[in-house]
Amino acid sequence: MWSLSLLTVLVTGGLIASGGAPFAGASAGNGVISGRVDECGPGPIVITPTNNTPTPQPVVVRVLRGEHVVAYEDVSMTQHLPWTGTFWFDVPAGTYEVTSSYRGVARLVRLRAGGHAVVSFGLFACPMTGGSPPKL
């Protein structure tokens, strides 16, 4: 009996994670867009390093519907490498373009009422700081 209850919880959790059930964080008639931004570090050092500690660039994530900005967030990046930050928007159901000011990347999102879309602005490639080249 216990294993059947656990299976029910796992299946229900899977439906929520995939958007098959209403997302608890959304307002009525809305959905949630959340995600993560990753930013490259300073890259290889070709001159004698200074005492300056590199810091991440400011990043803004915007949600656009057509030409109109529906929502935006100044993302707080971690102060240690790898630099990452998260964002979260509660917006009406619809089709949106989610953009990141870091490298000008955009993602298209179709959001249903009660749905949850996860957007990642991950890194394709950063300057190498040593070691072997990344496998593609």
Summary of the structure (lengths in Angstrom):
residues: 136
radius of gyration: 19.1
end to end distance: 46.0
largest distance: 65.4
contacts: 314
relative contact order: 0.26
helix: 12%
strand: 40%
